[in-house]
Amino acid sequence: MTTLHKDSLQQRLEESMKTLPSALQSAIAPLINEQFTGVIAKEQFLSLLSQSELSDKELRLALLPLAAAFSVAPISNFYVGAIARGVSGDLYFGANMEFSNVQLGQTIHAEQSAISHAWIHGETGILDITINFSPCGHCRQFMNELTTADSLMVQLPERDEKSLQEYLPESFGPKDLGIEGGLLAKVSHKLTFESNSPLLITAFEAANRSHAPYSKNFSGVALEMNNGNIYSGMYAENAAFNPSLPPLQVALVHANMSREALSEIKKAALIEDHKGAISHLAITTCTLKDLSPNMVLEYVSL
């Protein structure tokens, strides 16, 4: 069972702050409170730039330990942080997530987390991503699905910024399969569904935003916690298939970055289009049962 408690996260954030330059510590301290969910608005970032007297690159790199504090890594104990800047100019933290007793294919990489976090907040593209370790091939391919893949810049510590295409030469992506647009494009699949359940409605809305041009499995997940909060996630499909991120994983990112304990999942809902070539029902059920054994899953095939 994987848990993440607010008090332990706050402690990790405060410990990470001690590694920051002193001017940045003072400037960012008011933001890093118990309501901080890993989002720094453009205006806040500009203020931090001014107060810390760091460059844009230096500030993003300095913030990485705070992003990595959100990591859930009970298997590897390897903590990766990522910061994605959306086209709005806002910055979104992300961190790797692993799940005890769950097969490794369900792991979420930090880059996927940061990008999903931005997507949840309505971003339609990523300008740049800052990571504390070089992105693996899986993540390079995942990022190549983005609407902004051709212009996306990648920043690592102690290296010059490079484009994603320099990290993934002769890349294979949506255009090779005749798909226009990409992951994070604003879409609505015009699915129809009626319900009085807030949980099901949330899952349905996520399904309508999903990116599934290959399997047509338009699907969404919603998680209800014991405290009543509801978090959603939509399917993020990939031209190379394997790097696809299931809707449950995006919902888990949403809950994790909102400082929820994953063991506190009370109910879940999965909604998917029955015309899709695949289904997420079996893997969603198995993964959730390991995370929160007493949770109840509602399933709707449209």
Backbone bond lengths (Angstrom), bond angles and torsions (degrees), N, CA, C in turn:
res aa  C-N    CA-C-N  psi(-1)  N-CA   C-N-CA  omega(-1)  CA-C   N-CA-C  phi
1 M - - - 1.452 - - 1.524 109.11 -
2 T 1.328 117.50 134.99 1.443 122.19 -179.21 1.512 109.62 -103.43
3 T 1.323 117.53 130.72 1.455 121.00 178.33 1.512 109.69 -127.78
4 L 1.293 115.65 150.86 1.453 121.90 174.02 1.511 106.34 -144.02
5 H 1.313 118.14 108.66 1.450 122.21 -176.01 1.520 110.36 -97.83
6 K 1.326 115.72 146.52 1.455 120.91 -176.96 1.521 112.01 -59.13
7 D 1.336 116.35 -40.08 1.456 118.44 -176.95 1.523 111.82 -66.41
8 S 1.344 118.02 -40.69 1.463 120.17 -179.93 1.520 110.43 -70.55
9 L 1.327 118.98 -35.53 1.456 121.05 176.50 1.528 110.15 -64.49
10 Q 1.315 116.61 -44.76 1.454 119.29 179.82 1.524 110.82 -61.00
11 Q 1.311 115.42 -37.76 1.469 119.40 177.92 1.520 110.53 -64.30
12 R 1.353 117.52 -42.10 1.461 120.50 178.69 1.528 111.32 -65.11
13 L 1.340 116.10 -39.04 1.460 119.75 178.00 1.529 111.00 -63.09
14 E 1.316 115.82 -43.28 1.461 119.77 -178.99 1.528 111.31 -68.08
15 E 1.331 117.30 -35.88 1.464 120.14 175.78 1.526 110.65 -66.73
16 S 1.338 115.56 -39.46 1.468 119.60 179.54 1.523 110.99 -65.86
17 M 1.331 116.95 -34.15 1.461 120.37 179.95 1.520 112.03 -61.14
18 K 1.333 116.64 -28.55 1.458 120.42 -178.91 1.528 112.17 -66.41
19 T 1.346 116.89 -18.51 1.467 120.95 179.70 1.525 111.93 -85.39
20 L 1.329 117.99 -8.69 1.454 121.68 -175.70 1.527 111.08 -80.70
21 P 1.331 117.32 153.97 1.467 119.68 172.23 1.526 110.35 -55.12
22 S 1.321 117.87 145.83 1.464 121.74 -171.86 1.524 112.85 -57.42
23 A 1.332 117.21 -40.44 1.467 119.58 -179.88 1.526 111.01 -64.61
24 L 1.328 116.28 -37.11 1.462 120.02 178.57 1.522 110.69 -71.27
25 Q 1.324 117.45 -38.31 1.464 120.22 176.67 1.518 111.26 -54.35
26 S 1.311 116.16 -47.63 1.462 120.95 -178.60 1.522 111.24 -65.43
27 A 1.327 116.07 -39.22 1.463 120.21 -176.18 1.524 112.68 -71.44
28 I 1.334 115.78 -37.13 1.465 119.13 -172.86 1.522 112.82 -92.83
29 A 1.329 117.83 -14.05 1.466 121.16 -176.26 1.532 113.38 -51.26
30 P 1.340 120.07 -42.81 1.471 118.96 179.98 1.527 114.13 -63.92
31 L 1.332 117.13 -24.23 1.475 120.60 -179.43 1.523 112.17 -79.94
32 I 1.332 116.56 -34.10 1.466 119.91 -171.70 1.528 110.00 -88.47
33 N 1.317 114.16 66.81 1.457 120.31 176.13 1.522 109.40 -106.97
34 E 1.314 117.77 -171.61 1.465 120.79 -175.27 1.525 112.70 -74.18
35 Q 1.326 117.90 -4.62 1.468 121.37 175.33 1.534 111.93 -99.86
36 F 1.319 117.45 -2.06 1.458 120.36 -177.87 1.520 110.82 -70.89
37 T 1.323 116.93 125.02 1.467 121.61 -177.46 1.526 112.19 -120.61
38 G 1.319 116.36 30.61 1.458 119.09 172.88 1.505 115.46 75.69
39 V 1.323 118.05 28.47 1.462 122.10 175.14 1.527 108.04 -123.98
40 I 1.319 116.30 127.29 1.459 121.62 174.92 1.522 107.48 -119.30
41 A 1.322 116.03 113.06 1.458 121.17 -178.75 1.529 110.41 -65.49
42 K 1.314 116.04 155.62 1.466 121.60 -178.81 1.517 111.29 -53.13
43 E 1.337 117.13 -44.79 1.462 120.96 -178.44 1.529 110.87 -64.21
44 Q 1.339 116.60 -38.81 1.463 120.21 177.64 1.524 110.94 -65.53
45 F 1.328 116.70 -40.72 1.463 120.77 179.35 1.523 110.72 -63.35
46 L 1.334 116.74 -42.70 1.459 120.40 178.52 1.529 111.15 -62.97
47 S 1.324 116.01 -37.20 1.460 120.23 177.05 1.523 110.93 -65.87
48 L 1.339 116.23 -41.57 1.463 120.19 177.99 1.524 110.98 -63.71
49 L 1.330 116.84 -37.76 1.466 120.74 176.83 1.526 110.33 -58.83
50 S 1.319 115.14 -46.26 1.458 120.20 -177.41 1.529 111.63 -66.29
51 Q 1.327 116.27 -45.78 1.461 120.20 -175.09 1.532 112.55 -72.66
52 S 1.321 116.35 -35.48 1.473 119.71 -176.84 1.518 112.96 -84.48
53 E 1.353 115.98 -20.18 1.462 122.75 -176.06 1.528 111.80 60.76
54 L 1.332 116.20 27.51 1.457 121.52 174.36 1.524 109.01 -94.19
55 S 1.327 115.84 159.75 1.461 119.65 172.46 1.524 108.96 -77.38
56 D 1.320 116.23 167.45 1.466 120.71 178.03 1.526 110.53 -55.06
57 K 1.317 116.34 -47.97 1.470 121.20 179.54 1.521 111.25 -62.38
58 E 1.331 116.74 -46.50 1.465 120.55 -178.21 1.518 111.69 -62.10
59 L 1.316 116.84 -39.16 1.459 120.11 -179.19 1.522 111.20 -67.92
60 R 1.323 117.48 -44.49 1.467 119.65 179.38 1.522 111.29 -61.30
61 L 1.324 116.17 -42.90 1.463 119.57 178.93 1.529 111.04 -65.27
62 A 1.319 116.82 -38.21 1.462 120.55 -179.78 1.523 111.77 -65.44
63 L 1.338 117.21 -29.63 1.461 121.41 -177.74 1.533 113.50 -79.32
64 L 1.334 117.42 -11.82 1.464 120.33 -175.05 1.536 114.11 -57.03
65 P 1.343 120.34 -39.86 1.467 118.37 178.20 1.530 113.30 -59.34
66 L 1.338 117.11 -30.37 1.462 120.37 177.62 1.532 110.37 -69.61
67 A 1.328 116.12 -38.84 1.464 119.55 176.82 1.519 110.54 -65.01
68 A 1.327 116.76 -43.57 1.469 121.26 -178.66 1.524 111.93 -65.46
69 A 1.334 117.81 -20.13 1.462 120.76 178.54 1.521 111.56 -63.71
70 F 1.329 117.70 -22.04 1.463 121.97 179.05 1.533 112.02 -82.31
71 S 1.316 117.73 -2.54 1.462 122.13 -176.94 1.529 111.83 -63.09
72 V 1.323 115.46 141.67 1.464 123.18 172.69 1.532 105.65 -120.86
73 A 1.338 116.77 101.26 1.465 120.25 -171.65 1.518 111.56 -134.70
74 P 1.348 118.42 64.72 1.461 120.83 -177.14 1.526 113.88 -71.54
75 I 1.330 117.72 -15.01 1.461 120.92 -178.17 1.523 111.00 -95.10
76 S 1.314 116.82 -52.70 1.467 120.68 -175.02 1.524 113.09 -90.49
77 N 1.331 117.48 -25.39 1.468 121.56 -170.66 1.524 110.80 53.43
78 F 1.328 114.99 34.74 1.463 123.05 -179.22 1.520 106.51 -117.28
79 Y 1.328 116.91 114.31 1.459 121.09 -168.35 1.519 110.85 -105.20
80 V 1.317 115.54 116.22 1.459 121.42 -177.73 1.522 108.88 -115.52
81 G 1.317 115.65 133.88 1.458 121.52 176.25 1.513 110.12 -118.59
82 A 1.318 116.39 149.55 1.462 121.98 177.07 1.521 108.39 -142.48
83 I 1.316 115.92 150.30 1.456 121.99 177.86 1.521 108.19 -131.36
84 A 1.327 116.61 116.03 1.457 121.87 179.43 1.526 109.39 -102.55
85 R 1.324 116.37 130.98 1.464 120.26 175.93 1.522 108.64 -100.40
86 G 1.317 116.13 118.17 1.451 120.99 -179.86 1.517 111.71 -76.82
87 V 1.336 116.08 170.04 1.465 120.27 -179.92 1.527 111.31 -63.99
88 S 1.331 117.75 -18.52 1.463 121.78 176.28 1.527 111.87 -73.41
89 G 1.333 116.85 -18.25 1.450 121.55 -174.59 1.513 113.01 96.30
90 D 1.331 117.77 -8.69 1.463 121.32 176.09 1.528 110.31 -74.56
91 L 1.332 116.07 151.08 1.466 121.74 -179.38 1.521 110.35 -110.21
92 Y 1.329 115.68 139.95 1.462 122.23 -176.44 1.527 109.45 -126.55
93 F 1.322 116.18 123.80 1.451 121.47 177.35 1.525 110.02 -78.42
94 G 1.311 115.26 154.37 1.459 122.48 173.11 1.512 108.82 -151.39
95 A 1.332 116.75 158.49 1.459 121.48 -179.47 1.520 109.67 -152.12
96 N 1.330 115.99 155.03 1.461 119.70 -179.65 1.521 111.23 -68.39
97 M 1.325 116.03 148.92 1.457 122.31 -179.62 1.528 109.72 -133.84
98 E 1.321 115.71 127.14 1.461 122.88 176.38 1.525 108.39 -121.74
99 F 1.326 116.19 157.14 1.456 120.18 -174.82 1.525 109.71 -132.81
100 S 1.325 116.34 118.22 1.465 120.83 179.49 1.523 110.13 -61.45
101 N 1.351 116.07 141.57 1.471 123.55 178.03 1.531 113.72 68.51
102 V 1.335 116.24 11.92 1.467 121.41 178.25 1.519 107.80 -119.31
103 Q 1.329 117.71 139.14 1.468 119.46 -177.29 1.523 110.95 -60.70
104 L 1.331 115.58 150.92 1.458 121.83 -169.33 1.523 113.64 -64.49
105 G 1.327 116.86 -19.89 1.455 119.78 178.83 1.514 113.50 -63.26
106 Q 1.326 117.40 -15.66 1.463 120.97 179.86 1.531 112.55 -89.68
107 T 1.328 116.76 -1.77 1.462 121.82 178.52 1.527 110.98 -61.81
108 I 1.329 115.28 146.63 1.465 122.14 177.10 1.521 108.14 -113.03
109 H 1.329 116.95 127.40 1.454 120.49 179.38 1.530 110.04 -85.05
110 A 1.321 116.35 157.79 1.462 120.84 -174.93 1.533 111.88 -60.29
111 E 1.333 116.29 -39.99 1.462 119.30 179.12 1.531 110.72 -63.22
112 Q 1.329 116.32 -41.92 1.459 120.13 177.72 1.530 110.66 -63.25
113 S 1.320 115.48 -38.40 1.456 120.37 179.81 1.528 111.41 -63.77
114 A 1.340 116.96 -49.06 1.464 120.48 -178.51 1.521 111.70 -63.40
115 I 1.327 116.05 -41.45 1.468 120.26 179.80 1.527 110.44 -67.23
116 S 1.333 116.96 -42.77 1.466 120.55 177.33 1.522 110.49 -62.19
117 H 1.333 116.19 -40.52 1.454 121.21 178.89 1.528 110.41 -59.04
118 A 1.325 116.15 -43.90 1.467 120.65 177.97 1.528 110.83 -64.66
119 W 1.327 116.80 -41.68 1.472 122.42 -179.78 1.525 110.45 -61.86
120 I 1.320 116.71 -44.62 1.459 121.58 178.84 1.522 110.91 -55.91
121 H 1.334 115.25 -35.94 1.473 120.26 -178.26 1.524 112.71 -86.99
122 G 1.327 117.52 7.58 1.453 120.44 172.17 1.514 116.66 93.61
123 E 1.331 117.95 7.94 1.466 119.49 177.28 1.534 109.84 -66.62
124 T 1.325 115.37 145.70 1.461 120.08 -179.89 1.530 112.52 -110.95
125 G 1.310 116.07 6.37 1.464 120.63 177.27 1.513 110.12 -174.83
126 I 1.334 116.09 161.15 1.464 122.76 179.40 1.528 108.17 -118.19
127 L 1.331 116.25 125.68 1.466 120.55 179.36 1.525 111.51 -79.55
128 D 1.334 116.09 -46.89 1.456 120.30 179.96 1.515 109.60 -153.59
129 I 1.318 115.48 160.42 1.457 121.32 178.32 1.520 108.47 -136.27
130 T 1.333 115.38 135.23 1.455 123.13 -178.22 1.519 108.09 -114.85
131 I 1.336 117.55 130.10 1.462 121.84 -171.38 1.521 108.91 -136.12
132 N 1.335 117.70 145.54 1.462 118.25 -178.96 1.527 113.60 -87.81
133 F 1.337 117.73 -4.43 1.465 121.82 172.08 1.526 108.34 -140.19
134 S 1.318 116.26 152.98 1.462 120.20 -178.54 1.526 110.92 -59.06
135 P 1.332 118.49 134.64 1.462 120.48 -178.51 1.521 112.22 -66.01
136 C 1.314 116.27 135.98 1.465 120.92 176.99 1.526 109.37 -70.81
137 G 1.328 116.46 168.91 1.451 120.40 179.77 1.519 112.84 -60.39
138 H 1.340 116.42 -35.31 1.462 122.39 178.16 1.530 109.88 -57.31
139 C 1.342 116.62 -45.93 1.463 120.58 -176.73 1.525 111.78 -75.51
140 R 1.309 116.93 -33.28 1.464 118.96 176.37 1.532 109.67 -61.44
141 Q 1.331 115.84 -42.17 1.463 119.91 178.01 1.527 111.15 -68.53
142 F 1.344 117.17 -38.96 1.466 120.39 177.71 1.530 110.36 -59.95
143 M 1.330 116.73 -44.64 1.464 120.32 -178.88 1.525 111.84 -68.83
144 N 1.329 117.13 -24.43 1.461 120.47 -179.64 1.526 112.53 -69.37
145 E 1.324 117.06 -9.50 1.467 122.13 177.32 1.526 111.70 -83.68
146 L 1.331 117.42 -14.30 1.455 121.69 -173.40 1.526 113.23 -65.64
147 T 1.310 115.35 153.85 1.462 120.99 175.39 1.528 111.15 -58.93
148 T 1.325 115.88 -28.85 1.467 121.58 -176.07 1.528 112.37 -106.52
149 A 1.320 117.42 22.64 1.472 120.94 -174.75 1.524 112.63 -58.50
150 D 1.330 117.28 -34.72 1.465 119.88 -176.54 1.528 112.71 -70.94
151 S 1.339 116.78 -22.26 1.469 120.18 -176.64 1.523 113.25 -116.92
152 L 1.313 118.04 -3.13 1.466 122.44 -175.77 1.526 111.19 -62.53
153 M 1.335 115.70 132.47 1.455 121.79 178.09 1.527 110.06 -107.09
154 V 1.329 115.48 145.37 1.465 122.21 -177.08 1.527 108.79 -121.07
155 Q 1.336 116.04 126.96 1.461 120.94 179.85 1.527 110.24 -116.89
156 L 1.316 116.08 126.37 1.461 122.78 176.29 1.530 109.26 -118.80
157 P 1.336 118.15 159.55 1.462 120.31 176.86 1.525 111.56 -61.69
158 E 1.306 115.33 141.97 1.464 122.94 173.08 1.527 113.26 57.04
159 R 1.328 116.07 29.48 1.463 120.42 176.78 1.523 109.14 -140.56
160 D 1.312 116.03 156.59 1.454 119.92 172.97 1.527 109.36 -72.73
161 E 1.316 115.62 148.50 1.458 120.33 176.46 1.532 109.99 -63.76
162 K 1.315 116.31 138.53 1.460 121.75 177.76 1.519 109.55 -131.75
163 S 1.308 116.14 158.63 1.458 120.25 176.66 1.528 110.40 -77.95
164 L 1.319 115.90 156.29 1.461 119.67 175.21 1.518 110.27 -57.64
165 Q 1.322 117.53 -38.03 1.461 120.22 -177.54 1.529 112.00 -66.80
166 E 1.334 117.59 -25.22 1.467 119.50 172.94 1.524 110.86 -72.01
167 Y 1.335 116.66 -32.01 1.465 121.03 176.64 1.532 111.82 -80.13
168 L 1.334 116.77 -17.45 1.465 120.92 -177.37 1.527 108.99 -136.73
169 P 1.329 117.40 69.69 1.470 119.94 -176.67 1.528 111.39 -66.81
170 E 1.324 113.88 149.70 1.473 121.35 -179.65 1.528 109.96 51.51
171 S 1.311 115.50 48.91 1.463 121.62 -172.35 1.528 112.96 -71.10
172 F 1.328 113.78 155.98 1.467 122.72 175.85 1.518 107.08 -110.93
173 G 1.321 116.82 127.38 1.458 119.17 -176.37 1.508 113.20 -148.86
174 P 1.319 116.93 -167.64 1.472 121.69 -175.67 1.521 114.15 -54.74
175 K 1.339 116.72 -39.55 1.463 119.35 -176.97 1.526 111.84 -62.49
176 D 1.343 117.15 -28.54 1.462 120.30 178.55 1.525 111.83 -68.00
177 L 1.324 116.19 -19.26 1.468 121.35 177.56 1.521 111.40 -108.53
178 G 1.321 116.08 15.90 1.458 120.60 175.89 1.517 114.57 75.06
179 I 1.328 117.11 22.80 1.465 121.08 -178.55 1.519 109.87 -101.86
180 E 1.323 116.24 125.46 1.455 121.38 174.95 1.528 109.10 -93.44
181 G 1.314 115.24 160.43 1.462 118.52 -178.71 1.512 109.51 84.35
182 G 1.335 116.56 -139.40 1.456 120.13 179.80 1.508 110.85 158.20
183 L 1.311 115.52 -175.83 1.456 122.01 179.78 1.521 110.28 -65.89
184 L 1.295 116.87 132.35 1.465 128.73 -176.88 1.526 112.79 91.10
185 A 1.324 117.59 -4.81 1.461 118.76 174.38 1.528 109.38 -60.86
186 K 1.307 115.60 142.01 1.464 120.03 179.65 1.523 109.33 -75.86
187 V 1.325 117.00 115.84 1.461 121.55 -176.75 1.520 110.75 -137.70
188 S 1.314 115.63 160.90 1.455 123.17 166.54 1.514 106.52 -142.85
189 H 1.324 116.44 123.92 1.461 120.44 -175.83 1.523 112.70 -84.23
190 K 1.322 116.46 3.40 1.461 123.20 175.75 1.521 111.69 58.43
191 L 1.337 115.90 33.93 1.456 120.42 172.40 1.524 108.69 -70.23
192 T 1.301 117.53 151.56 1.466 121.04 179.17 1.519 110.00 -121.80
193 F 1.332 114.58 141.29 1.465 120.27 -177.23 1.518 108.10 -166.82
194 E 1.343 116.46 140.07 1.454 121.06 178.32 1.519 109.75 -124.70
195 S 1.321 116.04 133.96 1.458 121.12 179.68 1.519 108.98 -163.35
196 N 1.324 115.83 155.28 1.460 121.66 173.83 1.530 111.36 -99.62
197 S 1.329 116.01 0.41 1.458 120.81 -176.72 1.534 110.57 -87.59
198 P 1.340 119.34 118.64 1.465 120.83 176.84 1.532 112.90 -57.89
199 L 1.342 116.60 -33.99 1.456 120.47 179.62 1.525 110.48 -65.69
200 L 1.323 116.91 -48.13 1.464 120.72 -179.42 1.525 111.37 -67.30
201 I 1.312 116.79 -38.76 1.464 120.17 178.89 1.529 110.16 -62.76
202 T 1.327 116.78 -41.18 1.468 120.90 178.76 1.527 111.26 -63.73
203 A 1.342 116.90 -43.39 1.464 120.67 177.82 1.521 110.83 -63.76
204 F 1.329 116.53 -39.22 1.461 121.28 179.24 1.529 111.05 -63.96
205 E 1.321 116.83 -44.80 1.465 120.47 179.16 1.524 110.55 -61.71
206 A 1.324 116.98 -37.18 1.461 120.38 176.99 1.529 110.55 -65.65
207 A 1.326 117.24 -42.04 1.465 120.79 179.14 1.526 111.40 -58.96
208 N 1.312 116.42 -37.19 1.466 120.58 -179.61 1.528 111.74 -69.18
209 R 1.327 117.70 -19.23 1.474 121.92 179.53 1.524 112.48 -98.61
210 S 1.316 118.01 -2.34 1.461 121.44 -172.00 1.532 112.39 -67.27
211 H 1.325 114.34 158.22 1.472 121.76 179.06 1.526 107.34 -113.79
212 A 1.309 116.52 99.60 1.470 120.93 -176.83 1.524 110.41 -142.39
213 P 1.329 117.61 61.14 1.466 119.78 -175.85 1.521 114.39 -74.57
214 Y 1.341 118.10 -11.37 1.460 120.65 -174.48 1.526 111.99 -98.67
215 S 1.327 116.74 -47.36 1.471 120.28 179.94 1.521 112.67 -95.38
216 K 1.336 116.96 -15.58 1.480 123.15 -173.61 1.524 112.04 61.17
217 N 1.342 116.25 23.37 1.460 120.02 176.37 1.537 108.62 -86.16
218 F 1.323 115.55 75.23 1.455 120.16 177.90 1.520 107.43 -69.96
219 S 1.321 116.11 111.69 1.463 119.16 -170.19 1.515 111.53 -145.45
220 G 1.344 114.05 151.93 1.454 120.72 178.87 1.511 110.65 -146.02
221 V 1.307 115.79 153.22 1.465 123.14 178.69 1.519 108.87 -125.52
222 A 1.317 116.24 144.02 1.463 122.27 171.98 1.517 108.29 -128.95
223 L 1.327 116.38 139.74 1.459 122.79 -179.80 1.524 109.31 -119.25
224 E 1.317 116.57 128.39 1.463 121.15 174.99 1.524 108.69 -107.29
225 M 1.328 116.10 125.51 1.454 121.27 -178.77 1.524 110.48 -89.02
226 N 1.307 116.20 167.27 1.464 120.52 178.77 1.523 112.31 -60.27
227 N 1.336 116.96 -24.86 1.462 120.18 178.83 1.524 113.03 -85.58
228 G 1.340 117.07 0.56 1.455 121.36 177.36 1.514 114.77 95.01
229 N 1.312 118.31 -12.39 1.470 120.80 178.86 1.529 110.36 -67.90
230 I 1.322 116.33 144.79 1.466 122.45 -178.34 1.530 108.86 -122.17
231 Y 1.334 115.80 134.75 1.463 122.66 -179.76 1.524 109.33 -128.28
232 S 1.327 116.24 142.63 1.461 119.98 -174.36 1.521 111.73 -121.04
233 G 1.321 114.74 162.50 1.453 121.23 175.84 1.515 110.19 -153.61
234 M 1.316 117.10 145.19 1.455 122.32 -179.38 1.526 110.13 -119.25
235 Y 1.303 115.90 152.99 1.459 122.07 -176.42 1.521 110.42 -68.97
236 A 1.337 116.68 133.56 1.463 123.43 178.62 1.522 108.66 -118.56
237 E 1.328 116.90 95.29 1.457 121.39 -175.43 1.534 110.67 -85.55
238 N 1.333 115.61 158.50 1.460 121.43 -176.51 1.519 110.94 -131.23
239 A 1.326 115.57 145.55 1.459 120.65 -179.08 1.524 111.93 -59.56
240 A 1.335 117.62 -28.57 1.463 121.80 178.54 1.529 112.06 -90.70
241 F 1.313 117.09 6.80 1.474 125.79 176.50 1.531 113.48 66.49
242 N 1.334 119.02 -64.16 1.470 120.07 -172.40 1.527 114.75 -58.11
243 P 1.339 120.62 -38.04 1.474 118.75 179.37 1.527 114.10 -74.04
244 S 1.332 118.34 2.12 1.465 120.33 178.59 1.524 110.44 -56.35
245 L 1.330 116.76 143.84 1.459 121.99 -179.14 1.526 108.42 -111.19
246 P 1.344 117.78 113.90 1.465 121.13 -177.65 1.526 112.09 -62.05
247 P 1.320 117.60 157.89 1.470 120.21 -178.58 1.522 113.05 -61.71
248 L 1.330 117.85 -31.91 1.460 119.59 177.75 1.515 110.67 -60.79
249 Q 1.333 117.00 -43.06 1.455 119.86 -177.80 1.525 111.67 -63.04
250 V 1.326 116.57 -39.31 1.466 119.22 178.17 1.532 110.16 -65.86
251 A 1.318 117.06 -37.96 1.470 120.59 176.55 1.527 111.02 -65.94
252 L 1.337 117.35 -37.34 1.463 120.76 178.10 1.530 110.75 -66.60
253 V 1.333 116.73 -37.15 1.462 120.06 173.69 1.525 109.58 -60.24
254 H 1.327 115.85 -46.04 1.470 121.44 -179.46 1.530 110.38 -57.11
255 A 1.332 116.95 -46.27 1.464 121.13 -179.52 1.526 111.03 -67.77
256 N 1.326 116.32 -44.17 1.466 120.41 -177.81 1.524 111.61 -62.79
257 M 1.335 116.82 -46.31 1.454 119.70 -179.49 1.529 111.28 -70.44
258 S 1.324 116.99 -15.12 1.466 121.40 174.66 1.523 111.56 -92.44
259 R 1.336 115.86 8.62 1.466 123.67 172.87 1.523 112.96 69.90
260 E 1.327 116.47 36.16 1.459 121.52 177.10 1.530 110.79 -97.60
261 A 1.327 116.34 150.04 1.463 122.13 172.26 1.526 108.12 -83.67
262 L 1.316 116.66 123.54 1.463 120.16 -175.55 1.523 112.20 -66.15
263 S 1.321 117.44 -21.22 1.463 120.75 176.41 1.527 111.66 -72.19
264 E 1.342 116.75 -8.63 1.465 121.64 -177.62 1.525 112.76 -93.43
265 I 1.329 117.32 11.94 1.469 119.77 177.67 1.530 109.05 -69.59
266 K 1.313 116.04 120.71 1.466 122.24 -177.69 1.526 111.06 -94.63
267 K 1.327 115.65 -46.78 1.458 121.91 -179.72 1.524 108.84 -137.72
268 A 1.308 114.96 157.49 1.454 120.45 174.98 1.517 108.95 -143.70
269 A 1.308 115.52 154.72 1.466 120.71 176.72 1.520 108.92 -134.99
270 L 1.311 115.61 136.16 1.464 122.95 173.88 1.512 107.78 -121.41
271 I 1.321 116.05 124.46 1.462 121.60 175.44 1.522 108.05 -121.94
272 E 1.323 116.75 129.82 1.461 120.15 178.43 1.517 110.75 -144.85
273 D 1.323 114.43 154.52 1.461 121.65 -179.72 1.525 108.90 -76.63
274 H 1.333 117.01 124.49 1.466 120.29 -176.27 1.526 112.55 -66.80
275 K 1.345 116.93 -14.95 1.465 119.77 -179.77 1.523 112.05 -81.13
276 G 1.328 117.76 -6.11 1.457 120.81 179.18 1.516 112.02 -67.07
277 A 1.335 115.73 154.59 1.465 121.17 -177.12 1.522 112.73 -80.78
278 I 1.332 117.51 -8.78 1.468 121.64 -179.92 1.525 109.17 -135.00
279 S 1.325 116.18 175.83 1.462 121.51 174.14 1.523 109.43 -141.25
280 H 1.330 115.96 144.12 1.457 122.04 177.37 1.525 112.42 -98.74
281 L 1.317 117.93 4.66 1.462 120.34 -171.73 1.521 112.54 -61.17
282 A 1.316 118.56 -51.25 1.466 121.18 -174.02 1.524 111.77 -63.22
283 I 1.339 117.39 -49.65 1.463 119.70 -176.62 1.519 111.43 -70.25
284 T 1.327 117.55 -32.89 1.466 120.66 176.97 1.520 110.40 -64.83
285 T 1.320 116.36 -44.31 1.466 121.08 179.88 1.518 111.07 -61.83
286 C 1.327 116.88 -48.19 1.470 120.83 -177.47 1.524 111.89 -63.30
287 T 1.321 116.42 -44.78 1.460 120.04 -177.37 1.520 111.18 -65.86
288 L 1.318 116.64 -44.36 1.461 120.11 -179.12 1.526 111.67 -64.69
289 K 1.301 117.41 -38.20 1.470 120.42 -179.55 1.532 110.93 -64.09
290 D 1.327 116.52 -32.99 1.464 118.98 177.02 1.522 111.55 -74.07
291 L 1.326 117.12 -34.40 1.453 120.80 -179.48 1.522 111.98 -74.58
292 S 1.319 116.03 -41.95 1.467 121.05 -175.96 1.530 108.01 -146.18
293 P 1.331 117.82 87.27 1.467 122.56 -169.59 1.527 115.37 -55.76
294 N 1.312 118.27 -27.53 1.470 120.46 -176.17 1.520 113.70 -94.81
295 M 1.325 117.22 4.15 1.462 119.57 -177.88 1.532 110.39 -70.70
296 V 1.326 115.58 157.25 1.476 123.30 179.34 1.522 108.14 -114.28
297 L 1.333 117.47 129.53 1.468 122.05 179.43 1.516 110.96 -106.16
298 E 1.329 116.25 126.46 1.460 122.29 172.18 1.519 108.39 -100.03
299 Y 1.318 116.68 137.63 1.468 120.61 -176.77 1.518 110.06 -129.01
300 V 1.340 114.81 133.82 1.463 121.13 177.02 1.516 108.38 -131.92
301 S 1.332 116.09 127.12 1.454 122.19 173.15 1.519 107.87 -106.46
302 L 1.304 117.06 112.34 1.465 121.42 -174.82 1.527 111.99 -75.47
